[in-house]
């Protein structure tokens, strides 16, 4: 049995590339993760959301 990985992928909603990883915490579980981060593929700040798996 593999242990649950505490990391979440953070995916750009525009180009769908995974640009960041974040640790899963109780706060991020309860709340939908939406981050405005710089996407190096879009070359601008875009909305990033957590991606399961
Ligand atoms: Zn992007």
mmCIF file of the protein (N, C-alpha, C, O) and its ligand, coordinates in Angstrom:
data_MODEL
# 
_entry.id   MODEL 
# 
loop_
_entity.id 
_entity.type 
_entity.pdbx_number_of_molecules 
1 polymer     1 
2 non-polymer 1 
# 
_entity_poly.entity_id                      1 
_entity_poly.type                           'polypeptide(L)' 
_entity_poly.nstd_linkage                   no 
_entity_poly.nstd_monomer                   no 
_entity_poly.pdbx_seq_one_letter_code       
;(UNK)(UNK)(UNK)(UNK)(UNK)(UNK)(UNK)(UNK)(UNK)(UNK)(UNK)(UNK)(UNK)(UNK)(UNK)(UNK)
(UNK)(UNK)(UNK)(UNK)(UNK)(UNK)(UNK)(UNK)(UNK)(UNK)(UNK)(UNK)(UNK)(UNK)(UNK)(UNK)
(UNK)(UNK)(UNK)(UNK)(UNK)(UNK)(UNK)(UNK)(UNK)(UNK)(UNK)(UNK)(UNK)(UNK)(UNK)(UNK)
(UNK)(UNK)(UNK)(UNK)(UNK)
;
_entity_poly.pdbx_seq_one_letter_code_can   XXXXXXXXXXXXXXXXXXXXXXXXXXXXXXXXXXXXXXXXXXXXXXXXXXXXX 
_entity_poly.pdbx_strand_id                 A 
# 
loop_
_entity_poly_seq.entity_id 
_entity_poly_seq.num 
_entity_poly_seq.mon_id 
_entity_poly_seq.hetero 
1 1  UNK n 
1 2  UNK n 
1 3  UNK n 
1 4  UNK n 
1 5  UNK n 
1 6  UNK n 
1 7  UNK n 
1 8  UNK n 
1 9  UNK n 
1 10 UNK n 
1 11 UNK n 
1 12 UNK n 
1 13 UNK n 
1 14 UNK n 
1 15 UNK n 
1 16 UNK n 
1 17 UNK n 
1 18 UNK n 
1 19 UNK n 
1 20 UNK n 
1 21 UNK n 
1 22 UNK n 
1 23 UNK n 
1 24 UNK n 
1 25 UNK n 
1 26 UNK n 
1 27 UNK n 
1 28 UNK n 
1 29 UNK n 
1 30 UNK n 
1 31 UNK n 
1 32 UNK n 
1 33 UNK n 
1 34 UNK n 
1 35 UNK n 
1 36 UNK n 
1 37 UNK n 
1 38 UNK n 
1 39 UNK n 
1 40 UNK n 
1 41 UNK n 
1 42 UNK n 
1 43 UNK n 
1 44 UNK n 
1 45 UNK n 
1 46 UNK n 
1 47 UNK n 
1 48 UNK n 
1 49 UNK n 
1 50 UNK n 
1 51 UNK n 
1 52 UNK n 
1 53 UNK n 
# 
loop_
_struct_asym.id 
_struct_asym.entity_id 
A 1 
B 2 
# 
loop_
_chem_comp.id 
_chem_comp.type 
_chem_comp.mon_nstd_flag 
UNK 'L-peptide linking' . 
ZN  non-polymer         . 
# 
_pdbx_entity_nonpoly.entity_id   2 
_pdbx_entity_nonpoly.name        ? 
_pdbx_entity_nonpoly.comp_id     ZN 
# 
_pdbx_nonpoly_scheme.asym_id         B 
_pdbx_nonpoly_scheme.entity_id       2 
_pdbx_nonpoly_scheme.mon_id          ZN 
_pdbx_nonpoly_scheme.ndb_seq_num     1 
_pdbx_nonpoly_scheme.pdb_seq_num     101 
_pdbx_nonpoly_scheme.auth_seq_num    101 
_pdbx_nonpoly_scheme.pdb_mon_id      ZN 
_pdbx_nonpoly_scheme.auth_mon_id     ZN 
_pdbx_nonpoly_scheme.pdb_strand_id   A 
_pdbx_nonpoly_scheme.pdb_ins_code    . 
# 
loop_
_atom_site.group_PDB 
_atom_site.id 
_atom_site.type_symbol 
_atom_site.label_atom_id 
_atom_site.label_alt_id 
_atom_site.label_comp_id 
_atom_site.label_asym_id 
_atom_site.label_entity_id 
_atom_site.label_seq_id 
_atom_site.pdbx_PDB_ins_code 
_atom_site.Cartn_x 
_atom_site.Cartn_y 
_atom_site.Cartn_z 
_atom_site.occupancy 
_atom_site.B_iso_or_equiv 
_atom_site.pdbx_formal_charge 
_atom_site.auth_seq_id 
_atom_site.auth_comp_id 
_atom_site.auth_asym_id 
_atom_site.auth_atom_id 
_atom_site.pdbx_PDB_model_num 
ATOM   1   N  N  . UNK A 1 1  ? 0.838   -1.211 0.000   1.00 0.00 ? 1   UNK A N  1 
ATOM   2   C  CA . UNK A 1 1  ? 0.000   0.000  0.000   1.00 0.00 ? 1   UNK A CA 1 
ATOM   3   C  C  . UNK A 1 1  ? 0.873   1.261  0.000   1.00 0.00 ? 1   UNK A C  1 
ATOM   4   O  O  . UNK A 1 1  ? 1.712   1.460  0.879   1.00 0.00 ? 1   UNK A O  1 
ATOM   5   N  N  . UNK A 1 2  ? 0.659   2.063  -0.963  1.00 0.00 ? 2   UNK A N  1 
ATOM   6   C  CA . UNK A 1 2  ? 1.399   3.322  -1.020  1.00 0.00 ? 2   UNK A CA 1 
ATOM   7   C  C  . UNK A 1 2  ? 0.766   4.319  -0.063  1.00 0.00 ? 2   UNK A C  1 
ATOM   8   O  O  . UNK A 1 2  ? -0.455  4.417  0.054   1.00 0.00 ? 2   UNK A O  1 
ATOM   9   N  N  . UNK A 1 3  ? 1.604   5.030  0.591   1.00 0.00 ? 3   UNK A N  1 
ATOM   10  C  CA . UNK A 1 3  ? 1.107   6.056  1.502   1.00 0.00 ? 3   UNK A CA 1 
ATOM   11  C  C  . UNK A 1 3  ? 0.483   7.189  0.701   1.00 0.00 ? 3   UNK A C  1 
ATOM   12  O  O  . UNK A 1 3  ? 0.873   7.455  -0.436  1.00 0.00 ? 3   UNK A O  1 
ATOM   13  N  N  . UNK A 1 4  ? -0.467  7.831  1.298   1.00 0.00 ? 4   UNK A N  1 
ATOM   14  C  CA . UNK A 1 4  ? -1.078  8.972  0.617   1.00 0.00 ? 4   UNK A CA 1 
ATOM   15  C  C  . UNK A 1 4  ? -0.064  10.082 0.471   1.00 0.00 ? 4   UNK A C  1 
ATOM   16  O  O  . UNK A 1 4  ? 0.586   10.497 1.431   1.00 0.00 ? 4   UNK A O  1 
ATOM   17  N  N  . UNK A 1 5  ? 0.050   10.542 -0.733  1.00 0.00 ? 5   UNK A N  1 
ATOM   18  C  CA . UNK A 1 5  ? 0.998   11.620 -0.967  1.00 0.00 ? 5   UNK A CA 1 
ATOM   19  C  C  . UNK A 1 5  ? 0.381   12.954 -0.556  1.00 0.00 ? 5   UNK A C  1 
ATOM   20  O  O  . UNK A 1 5  ? -0.738  13.281 -0.950  1.00 0.00 ? 5   UNK A O  1 
ATOM   21  N  N  . UNK A 1 6  ? 1.103   13.696 0.215   1.00 0.00 ? 6   UNK A N  1 
ATOM   22  C  CA . UNK A 1 6  ? 0.555   14.960 0.712   1.00 0.00 ? 6   UNK A CA 1 
ATOM   23  C  C  . UNK A 1 6  ? 0.675   16.111 -0.273  1.00 0.00 ? 6   UNK A C  1 
ATOM   24  O  O  . UNK A 1 6  ? 0.391   17.259 0.070   1.00 0.00 ? 6   UNK A O  1 
ATOM   25  N  N  . UNK A 1 7  ? 1.089   15.810 -1.480  1.00 0.00 ? 7   UNK A N  1 
ATOM   26  C  CA . UNK A 1 7  ? 1.280   16.896 -2.439  1.00 0.00 ? 7   UNK A CA 1 
ATOM   27  C  C  . UNK A 1 7  ? 0.132   16.959 -3.430  1.00 0.00 ? 7   UNK A C  1 
ATOM   28  O  O  . UNK A 1 7  ? -0.412  15.942 -3.860  1.00 0.00 ? 7   UNK A O  1 
ATOM   29  N  N  . UNK A 1 8  ? -0.211  18.169 -3.772  1.00 0.00 ? 8   UNK A N  1 
ATOM   30  C  CA . UNK A 1 8  ? -1.210  18.424 -4.795  1.00 0.00 ? 8   UNK A CA 1 
ATOM   31  C  C  . UNK A 1 8  ? -0.534  19.059 -5.998  1.00 0.00 ? 8   UNK A C  1 
ATOM   32  O  O  . UNK A 1 8  ? 0.391   19.860 -5.864  1.00 0.00 ? 8   UNK A O  1 
ATOM   33  N  N  . UNK A 1 9  ? -1.010  18.689 -7.154  1.00 0.00 ? 9   UNK A N  1 
ATOM   34  C  CA . UNK A 1 9  ? -0.571  19.395 -8.347  1.00 0.00 ? 9   UNK A CA 1 
ATOM   35  C  C  . UNK A 1 9  ? -1.348  20.700 -8.460  1.00 0.00 ? 9   UNK A C  1 
ATOM   36  O  O  . UNK A 1 9  ? -2.539  20.758 -8.155  1.00 0.00 ? 9   UNK A O  1 
ATOM   37  N  N  . UNK A 1 10 ? -0.678  21.710 -8.887  1.00 0.00 ? 10  UNK A N  1 
ATOM   38  C  CA . UNK A 1 10 ? -1.351  22.985 -9.125  1.00 0.00 ? 10  UNK A CA 1 
ATOM   39  C  C  . UNK A 1 10 ? -1.232  23.285 -10.612 1.00 0.00 ? 10  UNK A C  1 
ATOM   40  O  O  . UNK A 1 10 ? -0.145  23.521 -11.141 1.00 0.00 ? 10  UNK A O  1 
ATOM   41  N  N  . UNK A 1 11 ? -2.382  23.266 -11.262 1.00 0.00 ? 11  UNK A N  1 
ATOM   42  C  CA . UNK A 1 11 ? -2.440  23.266 -12.717 1.00 0.00 ? 11  UNK A CA 1 
ATOM   43  C  C  . UNK A 1 11 ? -2.969  24.597 -13.252 1.00 0.00 ? 11  UNK A C  1 
ATOM   44  O  O  . UNK A 1 11 ? -3.923  25.162 -12.716 1.00 0.00 ? 11  UNK A O  1 
ATOM   45  N  N  . UNK A 1 12 ? -2.352  25.067 -14.281 1.00 0.00 ? 12  UNK A N  1 
ATOM   46  C  CA . UNK A 1 12 ? -2.827  26.276 -14.956 1.00 0.00 ? 12  UNK A CA 1 
ATOM   47  C  C  . UNK A 1 12 ? -4.161  25.979 -15.632 1.00 0.00 ? 12  UNK A C  1 
ATOM   48  O  O  . UNK A 1 12 ? -4.297  24.980 -16.339 1.00 0.00 ? 12  UNK A O  1 
ATOM   49  N  N  . UNK A 1 13 ? -5.134  26.843 -15.413 1.00 0.00 ? 13  UNK A N  1 
ATOM   50  C  CA . UNK A 1 13 ? -6.449  26.606 -16.007 1.00 0.00 ? 13  UNK A CA 1 
ATOM   51  C  C  . UNK A 1 13 ? -6.493  26.977 -17.480 1.00 0.00 ? 13  UNK A C  1 
ATOM   52  O  O  . UNK A 1 13 ? -7.449  26.637 -18.176 1.00 0.00 ? 13  UNK A O  1 
ATOM   53  N  N  . UNK A 1 14 ? -5.476  27.665 -17.958 1.00 0.00 ? 14  UNK A N  1 
ATOM   54  C  CA . UNK A 1 14 ? -5.449  28.077 -19.365 1.00 0.00 ? 14  UNK A CA 1 
ATOM   55  C  C  . UNK A 1 14 ? -4.805  26.994 -20.229 1.00 0.00 ? 14  UNK A C  1 
ATOM   56  O  O  . UNK A 1 14 ? -5.414  26.502 -21.179 1.00 0.00 ? 14  UNK A O  1 
ATOM   57  N  N  . UNK A 1 15 ? -3.584  26.634 -19.895 1.00 0.00 ? 15  UNK A N  1 
ATOM   58  C  CA . UNK A 1 15 ? -2.843  25.697 -20.746 1.00 0.00 ? 15  UNK A CA 1 
ATOM   59  C  C  . UNK A 1 15 ? -2.803  24.275 -20.171 1.00 0.00 ? 15  UNK A C  1 
ATOM   60  O  O  . UNK A 1 15 ? -2.324  23.347 -20.823 1.00 0.00 ? 15  UNK A O  1 
ATOM   61  N  N  . UNK A 1 16 ? -3.303  24.120 -18.963 1.00 0.00 ? 16  UNK A N  1 
ATOM   62  C  CA . UNK A 1 16 ? -3.391  22.814 -18.305 1.00 0.00 ? 16  UNK A CA 1 
ATOM   63  C  C  . UNK A 1 16 ? -2.040  22.213 -17.925 1.00 0.00 ? 16  UNK A C  1 
ATOM   64  O  O  . UNK A 1 16 ? -1.955  21.024 -17.615 1.00 0.00 ? 16  UNK A O  1 
ATOM   65  N  N  . UNK A 1 17 ? -1.017  23.001 -17.947 1.00 0.00 ? 17  UNK A N  1 
ATOM   66  C  CA . UNK A 1 17 ? 0.275   22.513 -17.491 1.00 0.00 ? 17  UNK A CA 1 
ATOM   67  C  C  . UNK A 1 17 ? 0.362   22.599 -15.970 1.00 0.00 ? 17  UNK A C  1 
ATOM   68  O  O  . UNK A 1 17 ? -0.157  23.524 -15.347 1.00 0.00 ? 17  UNK A O  1 
ATOM   69  N  N  . UNK A 1 18 ? 1.019   21.629 -15.410 1.00 0.00 ? 18  UNK A N  1 
ATOM   70  C  CA . UNK A 1 18 ? 1.226   21.626 -13.961 1.00 0.00 ? 18  UNK A CA 1 
ATOM   71  C  C  . UNK A 1 18 ? 2.498   22.400 -13.663 1.00 0.00 ? 18  UNK A C  1 
ATOM   72  O  O  . UNK A 1 18 ? 3.598   21.974 -14.016 1.00 0.00 ? 18  UNK A O  1 
ATOM   73  N  N  . UNK A 1 19 ? 2.340   23.509 -13.027 1.00 0.00 ? 19  UNK A N  1 
ATOM   74  C  CA . UNK A 1 19 ? 3.471   24.400 -12.789 1.00 0.00 ? 19  UNK A CA 1 
ATOM   75  C  C  . UNK A 1 19 ? 3.984   24.357 -11.358 1.00 0.00 ? 19  UNK A C  1 
ATOM   76  O  O  . UNK A 1 19 ? 5.152   24.651 -11.103 1.00 0.00 ? 19  UNK A O  1 
ATOM   77  N  N  . UNK A 1 20 ? 3.130   23.996 -10.446 1.00 0.00 ? 20  UNK A N  1 
ATOM   78  C  CA . UNK A 1 20 ? 3.510   24.052 -9.039  1.00 0.00 ? 20  UNK A CA 1 
ATOM   79  C  C  . UNK A 1 20 ? 2.995   22.825 -8.310  1.00 0.00 ? 20  UNK A C  1 
ATOM   80  O  O  . UNK A 1 20 ? 2.055   22.155 -8.737  1.00 0.00 ? 20  UNK A O  1 
ATOM   81  N  N  . UNK A 1 21 ? 3.651   22.563 -7.197  1.00 0.00 ? 21  UNK A N  1 
ATOM   82  C  CA . UNK A 1 21 ? 3.145   21.558 -6.274  1.00 0.00 ? 21  UNK A CA 1 
ATOM   83  C  C  . UNK A 1 21 ? 2.964   22.230 -4.932  1.00 0.00 ? 21  UNK A C  1 
ATOM   84  O  O  . UNK A 1 21 ? 3.710   23.135 -4.558  1.00 0.00 ? 21  UNK A O  1 
ATOM   85  N  N  . UNK A 1 22 ? 1.976   21.776 -4.234  1.00 0.00 ? 22  UNK A N  1 
ATOM   86  C  CA . UNK A 1 22 ? 1.757   22.331 -2.912  1.00 0.00 ? 22  UNK A CA 1 
ATOM   87  C  C  . UNK A 1 22 ? 1.469   21.207 -1.942  1.00 0.00 ? 22  UNK A C  1 
ATOM   88  O  O  . UNK A 1 22 ? 0.965   20.152 -2.326  1.00 0.00 ? 22  UNK A O  1 
ATOM   89  N  N  . UNK A 1 23 ? 1.778   21.432 -0.737  1.00 0.00 ? 23  UNK A N  1 
ATOM   90  C  CA . UNK A 1 23 ? 1.488   20.425 0.276   1.00 0.00 ? 23  UNK A CA 1 
ATOM   91  C  C  . UNK A 1 23 ? 0.022   20.482 0.658   1.00 0.00 ? 23  UNK A C  1 
ATOM   92  O  O  . UNK A 1 23 ? -0.579  21.552 0.758   1.00 0.00 ? 23  UNK A O  1 
ATOM   93  N  N  . UNK A 1 24 ? -0.516  19.344 0.860   1.00 0.00 ? 24  UNK A N  1 
ATOM   94  C  CA . UNK A 1 24 ? -1.909  19.279 1.271   1.00 0.00 ? 24  UNK A CA 1 
ATOM   95  C  C  . UNK A 1 24 ? -1.992  19.478 2.775   1.00 0.00 ? 24  UNK A C  1 
ATOM   96  O  O  . UNK A 1 24 ? -1.276  18.846 3.552   1.00 0.00 ? 24  UNK A O  1 
ATOM   97  N  N  . UNK A 1 25 ? -2.867  20.356 3.148   1.00 0.00 ? 25  UNK A N  1 
ATOM   98  C  CA . UNK A 1 25 ? -3.102  20.581 4.572   1.00 0.00 ? 25  UNK A CA 1 
ATOM   99  C  C  . UNK A 1 25 ? -4.599  20.606 4.802   1.00 0.00 ? 25  UNK A C  1 
ATOM   100 O  O  . UNK A 1 25 ? -5.377  20.604 3.848   1.00 0.00 ? 25  UNK A O  1 
ATOM   101 N  N  . UNK A 1 26 ? -4.999  20.630 6.031   1.00 0.00 ? 26  UNK A N  1 
ATOM   102 C  CA . UNK A 1 26 ? -6.435  20.662 6.327   1.00 0.00 ? 26  UNK A CA 1 
ATOM   103 C  C  . UNK A 1 26 ? -7.094  21.888 5.719   1.00 0.00 ? 26  UNK A C  1 
ATOM   104 O  O  . UNK A 1 26 ? -8.245  21.837 5.285   1.00 0.00 ? 26  UNK A O  1 
ATOM   105 N  N  . UNK A 1 27 ? -6.367  22.973 5.692   1.00 0.00 ? 27  UNK A N  1 
ATOM   106 C  CA . UNK A 1 27 ? -6.921  24.203 5.122   1.00 0.00 ? 27  UNK A CA 1 
ATOM   107 C  C  . UNK A 1 27 ? -7.188  24.055 3.636   1.00 0.00 ? 27  UNK A C  1 
ATOM   108 O  O  . UNK A 1 27 ? -8.220  24.506 3.139   1.00 0.00 ? 27  UNK A O  1 
ATOM   109 N  N  . UNK A 1 28 ? -6.272  23.432 2.931   1.00 0.00 ? 28  UNK A N  1 
ATOM   110 C  CA . UNK A 1 28 ? -6.442  23.306 1.481   1.00 0.00 ? 28  UNK A CA 1 
ATOM   111 C  C  . UNK A 1 28 ? -7.474  22.249 1.119   1.00 0.00 ? 28  UNK A C  1 
ATOM   112 O  O  . UNK A 1 28 ? -8.032  22.273 0.023   1.00 0.00 ? 28  UNK A O  1 
ATOM   113 N  N  . UNK A 1 29 ? -7.725  21.336 2.021   1.00 0.00 ? 29  UNK A N  1 
ATOM   114 C  CA . UNK A 1 29 ? -8.749  20.325 1.757   1.00 0.00 ? 29  UNK A CA 1 
ATOM   115 C  C  . UNK A 1 29 ? -10.134 20.943 1.862   1.00 0.00 ? 29  UNK A C  1 
ATOM   116 O  O  . UNK A 1 29 ? -11.011 20.681 1.038   1.00 0.00 ? 29  UNK A O  1 
ATOM   117 N  N  . UNK A 1 30 ? -10.312 21.747 2.863   1.00 0.00 ? 30  UNK A N  1 
ATOM   118 C  CA . UNK A 1 30 ? -11.631 22.320 3.116   1.00 0.00 ? 30  UNK A CA 1 
ATOM   119 C  C  . UNK A 1 30 ? -12.007 23.370 2.081   1.00 0.00 ? 30  UNK A C  1 
ATOM   120 O  O  . UNK A 1 30 ? -13.177 23.557 1.749   1.00 0.00 ? 30  UNK A O  1 
ATOM   121 N  N  . UNK A 1 31 ? -11.006 24.031 1.594   1.00 0.00 ? 31  UNK A N  1 
ATOM   122 C  CA . UNK A 1 31 ? -11.245 25.166 0.721   1.00 0.00 ? 31  UNK A CA 1 
ATOM   123 C  C  . UNK A 1 31 ? -10.729 24.830 -0.673  1.00 0.00 ? 31  UNK A C  1 
ATOM   124 O  O  . UNK A 1 31 ? -9.667  24.224 -0.816  1.00 0.00 ? 31  UNK A O  1 
ATOM   125 N  N  . UNK A 1 32 ? -11.470 25.217 -1.687  1.00 0.00 ? 32  UNK A N  1 
ATOM   126 C  CA . UNK A 1 32 ? -10.991 25.003 -3.052  1.00 0.00 ? 32  UNK A CA 1 
ATOM   127 C  C  . UNK A 1 32 ? -9.750  25.830 -3.297  1.00 0.00 ? 32  UNK A C  1 
ATOM   128 O  O  . UNK A 1 32 ? -9.697  27.029 -3.023  1.00 0.00 ? 32  UNK A O  1 
ATOM   129 N  N  . UNK A 1 33 ? -8.770  25.153 -3.815  1.00 0.00 ? 33  UNK A N  1 
ATOM   130 C  CA . UNK A 1 33 ? -7.499  25.824 -4.013  1.00 0.00 ? 33  UNK A CA 1 
ATOM   131 C  C  . UNK A 1 33 ? -7.508  26.562 -5.349  1.00 0.00 ? 33  UNK A C  1 
ATOM   132 O  O  . UNK A 1 33 ? -7.609  25.955 -6.416  1.00 0.00 ? 33  UNK A O  1 
ATOM   133 N  N  . UNK A 1 34 ? -7.402  27.865 -5.261  1.00 0.00 ? 34  UNK A N  1 
ATOM   134 C  CA . UNK A 1 34 ? -7.294  28.677 -6.469  1.00 0.00 ? 34  UNK A CA 1 
ATOM   135 C  C  . UNK A 1 34 ? -6.198  29.705 -6.243  1.00 0.00 ? 34  UNK A C  1 
ATOM   136 O  O  . UNK A 1 34 ? -6.258  30.521 -5.323  1.00 0.00 ? 34  UNK A O  1 
ATOM   137 N  N  . UNK A 1 35 ? -5.216  29.642 -7.095  1.00 0.00 ? 35  UNK A N  1 
ATOM   138 C  CA . UNK A 1 35 ? -4.060  30.510 -6.910  1.00 0.00 ? 35  UNK A CA 1 
ATOM   139 C  C  . UNK A 1 35 ? -3.798  31.281 -8.189  1.00 0.00 ? 35  UNK A C  1 
ATOM   140 O  O  . UNK A 1 35 ? -3.854  30.739 -9.293  1.00 0.00 ? 35  UNK A O  1 
ATOM   141 N  N  . UNK A 1 36 ? -3.514  32.541 -8.013  1.00 0.00 ? 36  UNK A N  1 
ATOM   142 C  CA . UNK A 1 36 ? -3.104  33.330 -9.159  1.00 0.00 ? 36  UNK A CA 1 
ATOM   143 C  C  . UNK A 1 36 ? -1.585  33.336 -9.201  1.00 0.00 ? 36  UNK A C  1 
ATOM   144 O  O  . UNK A 1 36 ? -0.926  34.036 -8.431  1.00 0.00 ? 36  UNK A O  1 
ATOM   145 N  N  . UNK A 1 37 ? -1.047  32.543 -10.113 1.00 0.00 ? 37  UNK A N  1 
ATOM   146 C  CA . UNK A 1 37 ? 0.399   32.363 -10.161 1.00 0.00 ? 37  UNK A CA 1 
ATOM   147 C  C  . UNK A 1 37 ? 0.915   32.576 -11.569 1.00 0.00 ? 37  UNK A C  1 
ATOM   148 O  O  . UNK A 1 37 ? 0.170   32.542 -12.549 1.00 0.00 ? 37  UNK A O  1 
ATOM   149 N  N  . UNK A 1 38 ? 2.206   32.794 -11.631 1.00 0.00 ? 38  UNK A N  1 
ATOM   150 C  CA . UNK A 1 38 ? 2.829   32.981 -12.936 1.00 0.00 ? 38  UNK A CA 1 
ATOM   151 C  C  . UNK A 1 38 ? 2.974   31.647 -13.648 1.00 0.00 ? 38  UNK A C  1 
ATOM   152 O  O  . UNK A 1 38 ? 3.534   30.698 -13.099 1.00 0.00 ? 38  UNK A O  1 
ATOM   153 N  N  . UNK A 1 39 ? 2.475   31.581 -14.852 1.00 0.00 ? 39  UNK A N  1 
ATOM   154 C  CA . UNK A 1 39 ? 2.625   30.392 -15.679 1.00 0.00 ? 39  UNK A CA 1 
ATOM   155 C  C  . UNK A 1 39 ? 3.725   30.639 -16.701 1.00 0.00 ? 39  UNK A C  1 
ATOM   156 O  O  . UNK A 1 39 ? 3.658   31.591 -17.480 1.00 0.00 ? 39  UNK A O  1 
ATOM   157 N  N  . UNK A 1 40 ? 4.718   29.793 -16.695 1.00 0.00 ? 40  UNK A N  1 
ATOM   158 C  CA . UNK A 1 40 ? 5.836   30.008 -17.626 1.00 0.00 ? 40  UNK A CA 1 
ATOM   159 C  C  . UNK A 1 40 ? 5.479   29.587 -19.051 1.00 0.00 ? 40  UNK A C  1 
ATOM   160 O  O  . UNK A 1 40 ? 6.201   29.904 -19.996 1.00 0.00 ? 40  UNK A O  1 
ATOM   161 N  N  . UNK A 1 41 ? 4.378   28.883 -19.199 1.00 0.00 ? 41  UNK A N  1 
ATOM   162 C  CA . UNK A 1 41 ? 3.934   28.510 -20.540 1.00 0.00 ? 41  UNK A CA 1 
ATOM   163 C  C  . UNK A 1 41 ? 3.085   29.609 -21.159 1.00 0.00 ? 41  UNK A C  1 
ATOM   164 O  O  . UNK A 1 41 ? 3.229   29.936 -22.338 1.00 0.00 ? 41  UNK A O  1 
ATOM   165 N  N  . UNK A 1 42 ? 2.203   30.172 -20.350 1.00 0.00 ? 42  UNK A N  1 
ATOM   166 C  CA . UNK A 1 42 ? 1.388   31.302 -20.808 1.00 0.00 ? 42  UNK A CA 1 
ATOM   167 C  C  . UNK A 1 42 ? 2.168   32.613 -20.758 1.00 0.00 ? 42  UNK A C  1 
ATOM   168 O  O  . UNK A 1 42 ? 1.797   33.596 -21.400 1.00 0.00 ? 42  UNK A O  1 
ATOM   169 N  N  . UNK A 1 43 ? 3.245   32.610 -19.991 1.00 0.00 ? 43  UNK A N  1 
ATOM   170 C  CA . UNK A 1 43 ? 4.074   33.799 -19.791 1.00 0.00 ? 43  UNK A CA 1 
ATOM   171 C  C  . UNK A 1 43 ? 3.297   34.954 -19.178 1.00 0.00 ? 43  UNK A C  1 
ATOM   172 O  O  . UNK A 1 43 ? 3.512   36.120 -19.510 1.00 0.00 ? 43  UNK A O  1 
ATOM   173 N  N  . UNK A 1 44 ? 2.412   34.611 -18.302 1.00 0.00 ? 44  UNK A N  1 
ATOM   174 C  CA . UNK A 1 44 ? 1.678   35.630 -17.557 1.00 0.00 ? 44  UNK A CA 1 
ATOM   175 C  C  . UNK A 1 44 ? 1.058   34.985 -16.322 1.00 0.00 ? 44  UNK A C  1 
ATOM   176 O  O  . UNK A 1 44 ? 1.100   33.767 -16.151 1.00 0.00 ? 44  UNK A O  1 
ATOM   177 N  N  . UNK A 1 45 ? 0.491   35.812 -15.483 1.00 0.00 ? 45  UNK A N  1 
ATOM   178 C  CA . UNK A 1 45 ? -0.200  35.277 -14.316 1.00 0.00 ? 45  UNK A CA 1 
ATOM   179 C  C  . UNK A 1 45 ? -1.558  34.739 -14.733 1.00 0.00 ? 45  UNK A C  1 
ATOM   180 O  O  . UNK A 1 45 ? -2.335  35.409 -15.413 1.00 0.00 ? 45  UNK A O  1 
ATOM   181 N  N  . UNK A 1 46 ? -1.817  33.535 -14.315 1.00 0.00 ? 46  UNK A N  1 
ATOM   182 C  CA . UNK A 1 46 ? -3.087  32.902 -14.641 1.00 0.00 ? 46  UNK A CA 1 
ATOM   183 C  C  . UNK A 1 46 ? -3.644  32.245 -13.394 1.00 0.00 ? 46  UNK A C  1 
ATOM   184 O  O  . UNK A 1 46 ? -2.944  32.087 -12.394 1.00 0.00 ? 46  UNK A O  1 
ATOM   185 N  N  . UNK A 1 47 ? -4.886  31.872 -13.464 1.00 0.00 ? 47  UNK A N  1 
ATOM   186 C  CA . UNK A 1 47 ? -5.496  31.159 -12.352 1.00 0.00 ? 47  UNK A CA 1 
ATOM   187 C  C  . UNK A 1 47 ? -5.066  29.698 -12.383 1.00 0.00 ? 47  UNK A C  1 
ATOM   188 O  O  . UNK A 1 47 ? -5.176  29.016 -13.402 1.00 0.00 ? 47  UNK A O  1 
ATOM   189 N  N  . UNK A 1 48 ? -4.580  29.245 -11.251 1.00 0.00 ? 48  UNK A N  1 
ATOM   190 C  CA . UNK A 1 48 ? -4.168  27.861 -11.112 1.00 0.00 ? 48  UNK A CA 1 
ATOM   191 C  C  . UNK A 1 48 ? -5.083  27.162 -10.121 1.00 0.00 ? 48  UNK A C  1 
ATOM   192 O  O  . UNK A 1 48 ? -5.473  27.727 -9.099  1.00 0.00 ? 48  UNK A O  1 
ATOM   193 N  N  . UNK A 1 49 ? -5.409  25.947 -10.438 1.00 0.00 ? 49  UNK A N  1 
ATOM   194 C  CA . UNK A 1 49 ? -6.247  25.172 -9.541  1.00 0.00 ? 49  UNK A CA 1 
ATOM   195 C  C  . UNK A 1 49 ? -5.586  23.845 -9.224  1.00 0.00 ? 49  UNK A C  1 
ATOM   196 O  O  . UNK A 1 49 ? -4.756  23.334 -9.976  1.00 0.00 ? 49  UNK A O  1 
ATOM   197 N  N  . UNK A 1 50 ? -5.980  23.318 -8.103  1.00 0.00 ? 50  UNK A N  1 
ATOM   198 C  CA . UNK A 1 50 ? -5.447  22.015 -7.721  1.00 0.00 ? 50  UNK A CA 1 
ATOM   199 C  C  . UNK A 1 50 ? -5.977  20.946 -8.662  1.00 0.00 ? 50  UNK A C  1 
ATOM   200 O  O  . UNK A 1 50 ? -7.124  20.996 -9.105  1.00 0.00 ? 50  UNK A O  1 
ATOM   201 N  N  . UNK A 1 51 ? -5.129  19.994 -8.955  1.00 0.00 ? 51  UNK A N  1 
ATOM   202 C  CA . UNK A 1 51 ? -5.504  18.903 -9.835  1.00 0.00 ? 51  UNK A CA 1 
ATOM   203 C  C  . UNK A 1 51 ? -5.325  17.601 -9.065  1.00 0.00 ? 51  UNK A C  1 
ATOM   204 O  O  . UNK A 1 51 ? -4.245  17.317 -8.548  1.00 0.00 ? 51  UNK A O  1 
ATOM   205 N  N  . UNK A 1 52 ? -6.370  16.833 -8.995  1.00 0.00 ? 52  UNK A N  1 
ATOM   206 C  CA . UNK A 1 52 ? -6.239  15.573 -8.260  1.00 0.00 ? 52  UNK A CA 1 
ATOM   207 C  C  . UNK A 1 52 ? -5.471  14.553 -9.092  1.00 0.00 ? 52  UNK A C  1 
ATOM   208 O  O  . UNK A 1 52 ? -5.643  14.465 -10.308 1.00 0.00 ? 52  UNK A O  1 
ATOM   209 N  N  . UNK A 1 53 ? -4.644  13.803 -8.432  1.00 0.00 ? 53  UNK A N  1 
ATOM   210 C  CA . UNK A 1 53 ? -3.751  12.818 -9.034  1.00 0.00 ? 53  UNK A CA 1 
ATOM   211 C  C  . UNK A 1 53 ? -2.672  13.419 -9.916  1.00 0.00 ? 53  UNK A C  1 
ATOM   212 O  O  . UNK A 1 53 ? -1.857  12.688 -10.479 1.00 0.00 ? 53  UNK A O  1 
HETATM 213 ZN ZN . ZN  B 2 .  ? -0.584  28.322 -18.485 1.00 0.00 ? 101 ZN  A ZN 1 
# 
